[in-house]
Amino acid sequence: MTSSPSGSTDPGSPDQDPELPLLTLRDGLPDVIVSDSDLTRYAEAIERGSGPVGLDAERASGYRYSMRAYLVQVRREGAGSALIDPIAVPDLSALHNAIGDAEWILHAATQDLPCLAEVGMRPKALFDTEVAGRILGRDRVSLAALVASELGFGLEKGHGATDWSARPLSPAQLKYAALDVEALVQLRDVLREELIAADRWEIAQQEFEHLRAFVPRGRGPEPWRRLSGMHKLNSARQWAMARELWLERDAIAERTDIAPGRLIPDSAIVAAVLADPADPGSLMSTKGFNGRGAGRHRRDWWGALERARALSKDEWPQRAPRSDGPPPPRSWGEKDPIAAKRLAAAREVVSGICEEMSLAPEIVLSPDLLRRLCWQPPSPIDAPTVGGYLQSQGARAWQIELLLPGLIPALRG
């Protein structure tokens, strides 16, 4: 599990309560599985076990270019916990087959599903403890917060941003990883009962099923345009220089499997473009080009700038094309006052539901989908067409049923 705003459990955060007893490993720290034979033995134990299966994966975000898993953690009643090295054992299909139709338990599933799919594992059924917490209206839904609020234990943390691609992994890292699955089954059981008691189990089931088909969004045709600090560059020539430096960095990062920011940060690319250095020495004295990753590829950075300078004006990138979505809401009042009124009314509907059910707006409906609906609603504005549009865009049945009575009059104005 990589660190994220929702998954952060670092010491000193409000998710940590020093008064709570720390969660411990009931069966001790298992040895890391690094051979097919050991994986087969654990898969057999999983098959003999019972109930749902807790899983987690550790990536090396911030260290590596790839988003692959560098450690996979598994726990099931009757089988105990396992720590699996997917670098040494890259095919986990034996474990996948042993789990069969059993329910997976993940926390923040969208972080781990893609890298688990890469090693041959895809869930037949899913329970996401983070999503369950959101549906129950919890203010804090990190794993540490939920283990504390639902089970009364603190999580010993501190390795969320560590380099999981390093070998060997330290005992402290392995303990951290094992603790992430230690309480998943218990947490799932408690949250499930609370969802049933709150009459939100059907909502949760629809969300979990939707998550099973999760596919991460692609980078798009021109990912270099998302360079942090692009707003400081104002000419097509500067955009060309930024593009060539970004593409060069991305190619090196992919080839060496190093996170792009560890070669040179975004700020270094912007600084180099603004400085427009006359020679390699001047480039390497630009802020951000002082690390080992920068120095090792000195010729590559200079070559990228030279390529950009050799381009004709016709080859320079133009201003980014408009997206297929609506403009920013702040401009709606000027561009389309009627659409602006629709959006304001629709947001009132969503806000009312959120307040009544203690839900975050993004759980009730994706903000982007709400904007698209209000900018150009389907015609006629009635339950079948609006409901059909929402369904075609991925809205779940419970969301449509909940929203339609208020959205129809809001869209009609």
C-alpha positions as CSV (number, residue, x, y, z in Angstrom):
1,M,0.0,0.0,0.0
2,T,1.6,3.2,-1.1
3,S,1.2,6.4,0.8
4,S,-1.7,8.7,-0.3
5,P,-4.0,11.4,1.3
6,S,-6.5,8.7,2.1
7,G,-4.1,6.0,3.1
8,S,-1.6,8.0,5.0
9,T,-0.8,6.6,8.4
10,D,2.4,8.2,9.4
11,P,3.2,8.8,13.0
12,G,2.1,12.1,14.3
13,S,-0.9,12.3,12.0
14,P,-4.4,12.8,13.5
15,D,-5.1,9.1,12.6
16,Q,-2.7,8.0,15.3
17,D,-3.9,7.8,18.9
18,P,-1.1,7.2,21.4
19,E,-3.5,6.0,24.0
20,L,-4.5,2.9,22.0
21,P,-2.6,-0.4,22.3
22,L,-0.6,-1.2,19.2
23,L,-1.8,-4.0,16.8
24,T,0.6,-6.9,17.0
25,L,1.2,-9.9,14.7
26,R,-0.6,-12.9,16.2
27,D,1.5,-15.5,14.4
28,G,4.8,-13.6,14.4
29,L,6.6,-12.3,11.3
30,P,6.5,-14.9,8.5
31,D,9.5,-15.5,6.2
32,V,9.3,-13.9,2.8
33,I,8.3,-16.3,0.0
34,V,10.9,-16.2,-2.7
35,S,10.4,-19.6,-4.5
36,D,7.6,-21.3,-6.5
37,S,7.7,-24.2,-4.1
38,D,7.0,-22.0,-1.1
39,L,4.3,-20.2,-3.0
40,T,2.7,-23.5,-3.8
41,R,2.7,-24.6,-0.2
42,Y,1.1,-21.3,0.9
43,A,-1.5,-21.5,-1.9
44,E,-2.5,-25.0,-0.6
45,A,-2.9,-23.5,2.9
46,I,-5.0,-20.7,1.5
47,E,-7.2,-23.2,-0.3
48,R,-7.7,-25.1,3.0
49,G,-8.5,-21.8,4.8
50,S,-11.8,-20.2,5.3
51,G,-13.5,-16.9,4.8
52,P,-12.4,-13.8,2.9
53,V,-8.8,-13.0,2.1
54,G,-7.0,-9.8,3.1
55,L,-4.5,-8.5,0.5
56,D,-2.1,-5.6,0.2
57,A,0.7,-4.6,-2.1
58,E,3.7,-2.3,-1.7
59,R,5.0,-0.4,-4.7
60,A,8.1,1.8,-4.9
61,S,6.4,5.1,-5.9
62,G,8.9,7.9,-5.9
63,Y,11.8,5.5,-6.5
64,R,10.9,3.5,-9.6
65,Y,9.3,4.3,-13.0
66,S,7.1,1.2,-13.0
67,M,4.1,0.8,-10.7
68,R,4.7,-2.9,-10.2
69,A,4.3,-4.6,-6.8
70,Y,7.5,-5.2,-4.9
71,L,5.8,-7.0,-2.0
72,V,2.4,-8.7,-1.8
73,Q,0.9,-9.4,1.6
74,V,-1.9,-12.0,2.1
75,R,-3.8,-13.3,5.1
76,R,-6.7,-15.7,5.6
77,E,-8.1,-17.5,8.6
78,G,-6.7,-21.0,8.8
79,A,-3.7,-20.1,6.5
80,G,-2.1,-17.2,8.4
81,S,-0.1,-14.4,6.8
82,A,2.3,-14.5,3.9
83,L,4.8,-12.0,2.5
84,I,5.5,-12.7,-1.1
85,D,8.3,-11.2,-3.2
86,P,6.9,-10.8,-6.7
87,I,10.3,-10.0,-8.1
88,A,11.6,-13.5,-7.1
89,V,8.2,-15.1,-7.9
90,P,6.6,-13.0,-10.6
91,D,3.7,-15.3,-11.4
92,L,1.2,-15.5,-8.5
93,S,-1.5,-17.3,-10.5
94,A,-1.2,-20.4,-8.2
95,L,-2.3,-18.1,-5.3
96,H,-5.0,-16.6,-7.5
97,N,-6.4,-20.0,-8.3
98,A,-6.3,-21.1,-4.6
99,I,-8.3,-18.0,-3.6
100,G,-10.9,-18.9,-6.2
101,D,-14.2,-17.2,-5.7
102,A,-13.4,-16.0,-2.1
103,E,-13.8,-12.3,-1.4
104,W,-10.8,-10.1,-1.5
105,I,-10.4,-7.4,1.2
106,L,-8.3,-4.4,0.2
107,H,-7.9,-0.9,1.6
108,A,-8.0,1.7,-1.2
109,A,-8.3,-1.0,-3.9
110,T,-7.6,1.3,-6.8
111,Q,-4.0,1.6,-5.6
112,D,-3.3,-2.1,-5.6
113,L,-5.6,-3.7,-8.2
114,P,-3.5,-2.8,-11.3
115,C,-0.2,-4.1,-9.8
116,L,-1.8,-7.3,-8.6
117,A,-3.3,-7.9,-12.0
118,E,0.3,-7.7,-13.4
119,V,1.2,-10.8,-11.3
120,G,-1.9,-12.8,-12.3
121,M,-4.3,-11.9,-9.6
122,R,-7.8,-10.5,-10.2
123,P,-10.7,-10.6,-7.7
124,K,-14.0,-12.4,-8.2
125,A,-15.5,-10.5,-5.3
126,L,-14.2,-7.5,-3.4
127,F,-14.6,-5.5,-0.2
128,D,-12.8,-2.2,0.1
129,T,-12.4,-1.0,3.7
130,E,-11.7,2.6,2.7
131,V,-14.8,2.8,0.5
132,A,-16.9,1.1,3.3
133,G,-15.7,3.8,5.7
134,R,-16.7,6.5,3.2
135,I,-20.1,5.0,2.7
136,L,-20.6,5.0,6.5
137,G,-19.7,8.7,6.6
138,R,-16.4,8.4,8.5
139,D,-14.4,11.6,8.5
140,R,-11.1,9.7,8.5
141,V,-10.8,6.6,6.3
142,S,-7.1,5.7,6.3
143,L,-6.4,2.2,7.4
144,A,-4.9,3.4,10.7
145,A,-8.0,5.6,11.4
146,L,-10.4,2.7,10.8
147,V,-8.4,0.1,12.7
148,A,-8.4,2.6,15.6
149,S,-12.1,3.6,15.4
150,E,-13.6,0.2,14.6
151,L,-11.1,-2.2,16.4
152,G,-9.5,-0.1,19.1
153,F,-5.9,-0.6,18.0
154,G,-3.1,1.7,16.8
155,L,-0.9,0.8,13.8
156,E,2.8,1.0,14.2
157,K,3.8,3.0,11.1
158,G,6.7,4.8,9.5
159,H,7.7,3.0,6.3
160,G,4.9,4.1,3.9
161,A,7.3,6.1,1.7
162,T,10.2,3.6,1.9
163,D,11.9,2.1,-1.1
164,W,10.2,-1.3,-1.4
165,S,12.3,-2.2,-4.4
166,A,15.4,-2.4,-2.2
167,R,16.7,-5.8,-1.3
168,P,16.9,-7.1,1.3
169,L,13.9,-5.6,3.0
170,S,14.5,-4.8,6.7
171,P,12.6,-6.6,9.5
172,A,11.0,-3.2,10.3
173,Q,9.7,-2.9,6.7
174,L,8.4,-6.5,6.7
175,K,6.6,-6.0,10.0
176,Y,5.0,-2.8,8.7
177,A,3.8,-4.7,5.6
178,A,2.5,-7.7,7.6
179,L,0.5,-5.4,9.9
180,D,-1.3,-4.0,6.9
181,V,-3.2,-7.3,6.5
182,E,-3.2,-8.5,10.1
183,A,-6.6,-6.9,10.9
184,L,-8.3,-6.7,7.5
185,V,-10.6,-9.6,8.0
186,Q,-11.7,-8.4,11.4
187,L,-12.1,-4.8,10.1
188,R,-14.2,-6.1,7.2
189,D,-16.5,-8.0,9.5
190,V,-17.2,-5.0,11.7
191,L,-17.7,-2.6,8.8
192,R,-20.0,-5.0,7.0
193,E,-22.2,-5.3,10.1
194,E,-22.3,-1.5,10.4
195,L,-23.2,-1.1,6.7
196,I,-26.1,-3.6,7.2
197,A,-27.3,-1.8,10.3
198,A,-27.2,1.5,8.5
199,D,-29.1,0.0,5.5
200,R,-26.2,0.8,3.2
201,W,-25.0,-2.7,2.4
202,E,-26.6,-2.7,-1.0
203,I,-24.8,0.6,-1.8
204,A,-21.5,-0.9,-0.7
205,Q,-22.0,-4.0,-2.8
206,Q,-22.6,-1.9,-5.9
207,E,-19.5,0.2,-5.2
208,F,-17.4,-2.9,-4.6
209,E,-18.6,-4.5,-7.9
210,H,-17.9,-1.3,-9.7
211,L,-14.3,-1.3,-8.3
212,R,-13.6,-4.8,-9.6
213,A,-13.5,-3.4,-13.1
214,F,-11.2,-0.5,-12.2
215,V,-8.7,0.5,-14.9
216,P,-6.3,3.3,-14.2
217,R,-6.6,6.4,-16.4
218,G,-4.1,6.6,-19.2
219,R,-1.6,9.4,-19.5
220,G,-3.2,10.8,-22.6
221,P,-1.6,11.8,-25.9
222,E,0.5,14.7,-24.5
223,P,1.4,14.0,-20.8
224,W,4.2,16.5,-20.9
225,R,1.6,19.3,-20.8
226,R,1.0,18.3,-17.1
227,L,4.5,19.4,-16.2
228,S,4.3,21.2,-12.9
229,G,5.1,24.9,-13.6
230,M,4.0,24.9,-17.2
231,H,2.1,28.1,-16.5
232,K,5.4,29.9,-16.3
233,L,6.1,29.1,-20.0
234,N,4.4,31.5,-22.4
235,S,5.7,30.8,-25.9
236,A,5.5,27.9,-28.4
237,R,9.3,27.8,-28.5
238,Q,9.4,27.3,-24.7
239,W,6.8,24.6,-24.9
240,A,8.9,22.8,-27.5
241,M,11.9,22.9,-25.2
242,A,9.9,21.7,-22.2
243,R,8.4,18.9,-24.3
244,E,11.8,17.6,-25.5
245,L,13.3,17.7,-22.0
246,W,10.2,16.0,-20.5
247,L,10.2,13.3,-23.2
248,E,14.0,12.7,-22.8
249,R,13.5,12.4,-19.0
250,D,10.6,10.0,-19.4
251,A,12.5,7.8,-21.9
252,I,15.5,7.6,-19.5
253,A,13.3,6.9,-16.5
254,E,11.5,4.1,-18.3
255,R,14.7,2.5,-19.6
256,T,16.4,2.6,-16.2
257,D,13.2,2.1,-14.1
258,I,13.9,5.2,-12.0
259,A,11.2,7.7,-11.0
260,P,11.5,10.7,-13.3
261,G,11.6,13.1,-10.4
262,R,14.8,11.4,-9.1
263,L,16.6,12.2,-12.4
264,I,15.6,15.9,-12.5
265,P,12.5,17.5,-10.9
266,D,9.8,19.3,-13.0
267,S,11.1,22.5,-11.6
268,A,14.5,21.9,-13.2
269,I,12.9,21.5,-16.6
270,V,11.0,24.8,-16.2
271,A,14.2,26.5,-14.9
272,A,16.2,25.3,-17.9
273,V,13.7,26.5,-20.4
274,L,13.5,29.9,-18.8
275,A,17.3,30.2,-18.6
276,D,17.7,29.1,-22.2
277,P,21.4,28.1,-21.5
278,A,24.0,28.7,-24.2
279,D,26.1,25.6,-23.5
280,P,26.1,22.3,-21.5
281,G,28.0,23.9,-18.6
282,S,25.4,26.6,-18.2
283,L,22.6,24.0,-18.3
284,M,24.2,22.0,-15.6
285,S,24.5,25.0,-13.4
286,T,20.8,25.6,-13.6
287,K,18.9,25.0,-10.4
288,G,17.8,21.3,-10.2
289,F,20.6,19.9,-12.4
290,N,22.9,19.2,-9.5
291,G,22.0,15.6,-8.6
292,R,23.7,12.3,-9.7
293,G,20.8,11.5,-12.0
294,A,21.2,14.9,-13.7
295,G,24.9,14.7,-14.1
296,R,24.9,11.1,-15.4
297,H,22.7,12.2,-18.3
298,R,24.2,15.5,-19.0
299,R,24.5,14.9,-22.7
300,D,20.9,13.7,-23.0
301,W,19.6,16.9,-21.5
302,W,21.7,19.1,-23.8
303,G,20.7,17.0,-26.8
304,A,17.0,17.4,-25.9
305,L,17.4,21.2,-25.9
306,E,19.3,21.1,-29.1
307,R,16.6,19.1,-30.8
308,A,14.0,21.6,-29.7
309,R,16.0,24.5,-31.0
310,A,16.4,22.8,-34.4
311,L,12.6,22.5,-34.8
312,S,10.9,24.8,-37.3
313,K,8.1,27.0,-36.0
314,D,5.6,24.6,-37.7
315,E,6.9,21.8,-35.5
316,W,6.5,23.7,-32.2
317,P,3.6,22.6,-30.1
318,Q,0.5,24.8,-30.2
319,R,-1.7,25.8,-27.3
320,A,-3.2,22.8,-25.7
321,P,-6.5,21.8,-27.4
322,R,-9.7,22.2,-25.4
323,S,-10.7,19.1,-23.6
324,D,-13.9,17.3,-24.5
325,G,-15.4,18.3,-21.2
326,P,-17.0,21.5,-20.1
327,P,-15.0,24.6,-19.3
328,P,-14.1,25.5,-15.7
329,P,-17.3,26.3,-13.7
330,R,-16.0,29.8,-12.8
331,S,-16.5,30.8,-16.5
332,W,-20.0,29.3,-16.9
333,G,-21.8,32.5,-15.8
334,E,-20.3,34.3,-18.8
335,K,-20.3,31.5,-21.3
336,D,-23.7,30.0,-20.5
337,P,-25.7,31.5,-17.6
338,I,-28.4,28.9,-17.9
339,A,-25.9,26.1,-17.5
340,A,-24.5,27.9,-14.5
341,K,-27.9,28.0,-12.9
342,R,-28.4,24.3,-13.7
343,L,-25.0,23.5,-12.0
344,A,-25.9,25.6,-8.9
345,A,-29.2,23.9,-8.6
346,A,-27.8,20.4,-9.1
347,R,-25.1,21.0,-6.5
348,E,-27.8,22.0,-4.1
349,V,-29.4,18.6,-4.7
350,V,-26.2,16.8,-4.1
351,S,-25.4,18.9,-1.0
352,G,-28.7,18.1,0.5
353,I,-28.2,14.3,0.0
354,C,-24.7,14.5,1.4
355,E,-25.9,16.4,4.5
356,E,-28.8,14.0,5.0
357,M,-26.7,10.8,4.7
358,S,-23.4,12.2,6.0
359,L,-21.7,11.4,2.7
360,A,-18.9,13.1,0.8
361,P,-20.1,14.6,-2.5
362,E,-17.8,12.4,-4.6
363,I,-19.5,9.3,-3.1
364,V,-22.9,10.6,-4.2
365,L,-21.7,11.4,-7.8
366,S,-18.4,12.2,-9.5
367,P,-18.0,16.0,-9.6
368,D,-16.8,15.7,-13.2
369,L,-19.9,13.8,-14.3
370,L,-22.2,16.3,-12.6
371,R,-20.5,19.1,-14.5
372,R,-20.8,17.3,-17.8
373,L,-24.5,16.6,-17.1
374,C,-25.3,20.2,-16.3
375,W,-23.3,21.7,-19.1
376,Q,-25.0,19.7,-21.8
377,P,-27.9,17.7,-20.4
378,P,-29.6,15.0,-22.6
379,S,-32.8,15.8,-24.3
380,P,-35.5,15.4,-23.3
381,I,-34.8,16.1,-19.6
382,D,-36.7,13.2,-18.0
383,A,-35.9,10.2,-15.9
384,P,-35.2,7.7,-18.7
385,T,-32.8,10.0,-20.6
386,V,-31.0,11.4,-17.6
387,G,-30.9,8.1,-15.9
388,G,-29.6,6.4,-19.1
389,Y,-26.9,9.1,-19.5
390,L,-25.7,8.7,-15.9
391,Q,-25.6,4.9,-16.3
392,S,-23.6,5.1,-19.5
393,Q,-21.1,7.3,-17.7
394,G,-20.6,4.8,-14.9
395,A,-23.0,6.0,-12.2
396,R,-24.3,3.2,-10.1
397,A,-28.0,2.3,-9.7
398,W,-28.2,3.5,-6.1
399,Q,-26.8,6.9,-7.2
400,I,-29.2,7.3,-10.0
401,E,-32.2,6.3,-7.9
402,L,-31.1,8.7,-5.2
403,L,-30.4,11.7,-7.5
404,L,-33.1,11.6,-10.2
405,P,-36.0,13.1,-8.1
406,G,-34.0,16.2,-7.4
407,L,-31.8,16.4,-10.6
408,I,-34.7,16.4,-13.0
409,P,-36.2,19.7,-11.8
410,A,-32.7,21.2,-11.3
411,L,-31.8,20.5,-14.9
412,R,-35.1,21.9,-16.1
413,G,-34.4,25.1,-14.3
